[in-house]
Amino acid sequence: MALAAGVRAGGLPRITVTIVDRHIAFRFLWNFLVLFALLFVFAIAIDVILQLDRFMEAAEAAVGRGDYPGLPAALLAAVFNFHGPRIFQFYAYLLGLVSVAAMGFTLAQMHRHRELLALLAAGGSLPRMALPILAVGVGLNAIQVVNAELVVPRLAALLSREHSDILAPGVRSFPIPLTPDGEGRLVAAESFDPTAWRMTGLLVIERDERGSLLRRVVAESATWDPRFRSWRLENGRAIARAAGPDGAGLDPRAAELGGAASVVAEPVGSVETPLDPDAISVRRSAPYAQMLSVAQLRRLERSGGVDRGTVQRATWGRFATALANLVILVLAMPSFLLREPANLLRQAVSCSALAIAATLLVLVGLTIALPGVPTVVSVFAPVAILAPAALGRLLGVRT
């Protein structure tokens, strides 16, 4: 066999190692892409079948507006419009498990065709054959870091849509109840459009240290200005209470009851508050924080407008997940690095059970806050637990 040619006393020749590495890396990457595509199409098919009425309604409405020439084209557009951006989110969620599955298929194929035996006969070692897979795994997780920092944050509004928003440019507007912004204010709005960063029917209540009302700011609409980190108001007015004879503020409802002298109104052009569009979306949906970049998450943490633990967990969780994916990959590889004939089905079952158990442990560390334990420690704790076990299993491979 060509792989066994040119054996040297010190192991495989340099050119043979390069060929073998490329062969293993390419096969692993190909298996990863095939498995990922199959799982993504399978998930889409299930969702389309379960929500077919929603997709058909959106397609018929689009045809009625004249956006598409026929129903089949509109239906395909509806599926792509809703699920197309989700491929990046799907990649983030299933990268670890699909990597383990691709590794299993790669090494099982090599074991079945006696390629691992040929490499051993040529002077190679089984742990050495794991390096190309690990190298590709590092690259795939590096892509995920870029995906989480640059791609997913720009698609966050599209990824937050529900089936009622199919063929819509973003999520529908939703009302904002009275929400504290972390600096003593309460912010409410009749509706908020997260794609346009625009609120209508804005109400801002400013309070003192004791929680007493200082003034109200109302506006027909407000648009977020990221340059000045403030909301630009349209027809904004500030209504402040005038102090009574004893120095206490009067009831702000006095103006509605005819006591106009009890209030002082003045035009207002902007309102500065840590409650920016990202903070509003995070308050409405906790998973939304997972779609923001590290810079956005740190800005939210500094603003104090959202729970600090949630922000820190989302910030450090993406790096802990990348490390966990690699550790779980190393932990599972020895199940298929075999020098002797074995029942591959049994090996696949044991490998799957091990990988799923490790993944559940990582998910517990990412989602559950341990009392008295810093967020960074609890997030990386599963990785610290699994890393020695993974290294011990790899070094224990018989070769």
C-alpha positions, 0 to 999 in steps of 0.5 A: 500500500502507498501509505506503507511505502518508504517506512523509516525507523523514526516513523512515517516520512514527512511527505507521507505524513502530509498526505495522510493529514490532508486525507484525514482532514478533508474526509472529516471536513466533508463528513461535517458538511454533509451531516450539517446540511442533512440535519439543517434540511431535516430541521427545516422540513419538520418546521415547514410541515408543522407550520405549513399553514403559516407559510402558505398564508404568508406566500398567498399574501405575498402573491396577492401583493404582487411580490412573486409571480406564483405560489410555488415561488412565494412558498420557497421565498417564505421558507428561505426568508424565515429559515435562511438566516437561521443557518448561522444560529444552527451552526452555533448550536450544533457545531459540537455534536456534529463535529463528534458525529463527523469524527465518528464517521471518519475514523469508522470509515478508516477502521473499516477499510483497514486504513488505520492498520496500514498507518500503524504498519507504516510506523504511525501512531493512532494519537498522531492521527487525531491531530488533523481532526483536532486541527479542523475542529479548531478552525470550525470553532474559530469560524464560530467565534467570527460568526458570533461576533460579526454575523449573528448580531447583524441578524439578531432581529431576523432570528428573533422572528416568530412564524407570524412574521414570515416574509416580514423584514424584522420582528413585529413591534411590541409594547414596552411596559414600565421598565427600570433602566438602572439609573432610577428611570422608568421607561414605557412605550406603546410600541417598539420596532427593534429593526428601526430602533423606534418607539412610539408613545414614549413615557419616561418617569424620572425619580429621585433616590427615594423613588419620588417622581421628579418629572415625566417625559412624553413624546409621540415617537423616539428613535435611537441615536447610537452616536450619542447613546440617546433617544431622539424625541419627536414632539417631546415634552418634559412635565416637572412637578412644581414644589408645594409650600412645604417643599413636597411635589404636587400630584402630577395628575393635578394638570388633568384636574385643572391645576395647571399651575402645579406643573411646568412643561418644557420641550425636550429633544432627547433622553439619555438612558442605558435602556438602548434597543439591545437592552430592550430586546434582552429584557424581552427575550433572554436568548437574545443576549446570545446573539449579541457581540462581545462589544454589545454585551460589555456595553450592556454590562456597563450600562446596568440596564440588564442583569449583570449575570446574564450578560457575563454568562453570554459573554464568557459562554461563547468562549467556554463553548468553543473550548468545550467543543474541542475537549468533547471532540478529544474525549470522544475520539479514542472510541474509534482510534482502534488497532484491532477489529471491534464492533463499531456499532457498540463503539458508536453507542458508547461514544454518543452516550459519552458526548451527550453526557459531556454536552449536558454537563457543559449546558448546565455550567452555561445556564445555571448560576452556582450560589457563591461562585463567580460567573466566569468560574461556573461557565468554565468549570465543565471544561476544567472537569472534562479536559483531564479526562479527555487528555487521559483517554487520548494518551491511553490509546493503545498503538 
